[in-house]
Amino acid sequence: MQTDSSFTFVLFGGTGDLSMRKILPALYEAHRAGMLADSGKIVGVARHEEDRAGYIDWVNGHVKPYVSKDGLDEGVWESFLARIEYVKLDLSKAEDFVLLRDAVNKLSGTRVFYLATGPSLFVPICHALASVGLNENARIVLEKPLGYDLRSSNAINDAVGEIFAEEQIYRIDHYLGKEPVQNLLALRFGNALFEPLWRREWVESIQITIAEELGVEARGDFYDNTGALRDMVQNHLLQLLSIVAMEPPHSMDSDSVRDEKLRVLRALKPIDPRDIQRVAVRGQYHAGVIRGTAVPAYATEPGVKKDSTTETFVALKVEIENWRWAGVPFFLRTGKRLADRVAEIVVNFRPVPHSALGPTALRPGANRLVIRLQPNETIRLYCLAKQPGEGMNLASVHLDLAFDQFFRENQMEAYQRLLLDVINGRLALFVRRDEQEAAWRWVEPILNDWSAANKAPKPYAAGTWGPAAASAMLAQHGTCWLEEEN
Ligand code: BG6
C-alpha cells in the first residue's frame, strides 16, 4: 500500500552510520515495493558533503552495499536516487537552518524530521527548527538512546516537548517494528485459545531472552558509557515484557495499545536496593570462542577502558504486581558475545495438579510455549505424549508453527515498517513519553546500585550463556533457562 500522501523526509545525520546501514536502505526497500508516494522526497542533512552530487556519490558508495542483494535493481536504484535532495548544514549556524527551511518549503507533503544523531543534538536541533518555524505541522523522530537515566531523559523530553506536541513525537524502539513482535500481538489477541491460560493460575514462569553473538563492534566508546541495562533492558526487553503481559487492548489504535503497555510498566514491582544481588546479575565477557573463532575480551575492544566495569550481560527477575501476574517470575536476559543469536519468549505452564501417569507429568515446563522471534520465527508448543510400547511412559513432543511455511512474502524490516508508520502518522509502534519514564524509573535503582557499588561485573567467557549466577538465580525458583534443559 502506498503512503497516504506526499512527504518530505528530512534526515539529520544523513551521512551517519544509522542512515547508512538502516534508514536509507529501509527507504529504498519501501520505494522498491511501491509503498512511497511518487512525489515524496528525502532530504539528507549533513556537514561533510558539499552539494547534492557529493551526497549522491556518498549514498552510492556507502548505502548501496547495505541494500539486500535480491532487492537491488539498478533502474529502481536510480529512481530512488531521484527522490534525494541534500542540504549542507552546520548545526551551529542559524543561517544554515534558513537555507534548510527554504529547501523544505519548496517541497510538499507531510514533514518528517528524523534525528539520526547523538542525543546531545536533539534539543539544539529542535530549537533551531522552531526558530525557522519548521516545527509546525511536522513530525519528529528520535532515536534511542533517549537520555542516560530518568533525569536526562526527562530533560530531553521536556525540551523537545516545548517545541513539538506529544502527537508529533515518534520515539523509535526498533523491536516494536519487528514482524514477529507484531505477531505476538496477533497470537495473543487474535486467538481465544491462549488468553484464558495467560495468567498466574496457569503460568509458572516466563523467560524473555535477547542474546547476541556480536560484541560491541565499532561502538566500544558509546557502549562503554552505556552498558546492556541501558542499551537493551530499559527499552527492548521492557517493551517485549509489556507486550507479553499486557491486558487485551480495546483496539489497535495507538493510545489503546500504549495505555495497556504503560499499565504493565507501572505495575512492575519496584526493586528494593537490598534485593539487587538476588534479582539482578550483571556480567562482562572475557576472551572466548564463538563458532570456532577466537574473540577478544570486552576490556580489550577498541574504545573500551581497560578496567571497565560496564556490563555486557544482564539477567533479571521481574515481578508484576497485578491480579493477572502476581507471584509469577519473569526472567529477562540479554548479552553480547553469547553462545547463539536468539530472541525468544518462553512461557512455562504449571504442571498438572496430580499425575496418575508418573512423575514426568509433574516436571516443570512439561507444557511450554516457545515463541522464537529471531532468527527463523517459529512458535513451538510442548506437550507430553505416550511413548509407543508397553506401559504408560510419557515423553515430550511438540507442535511447530514455522511462519515461512504459511507465508511466502518476505518479512518487512523493522525500520521499513516504522518509517512508513511515521510518514502515515501511525503512532502505535512508537514509545510514548510516559512509557519511557516508567521504564527509566523502574531500572533506576539497579543503575544506581551498579554505578555506586563500582564492583566488577561477573566474568563470562565469550561463546557461553553468561555468568553462572544467571543460572543460579533461576535454580532458586526450581527452573532453568531453556537451553539448560536436558
Ligand atoms: C540496538 C542496540 O538497539 O539493538 C545494539 O543498541 C543491539 O547494541 C541491537 O545490537 C540488537 O538489535 P537486533 O535487531 O539485531 O536484535
Residues whose N, C-alpha, C, O or C-beta is under 5 A from the ligand:
A	BS01	BG6	D231
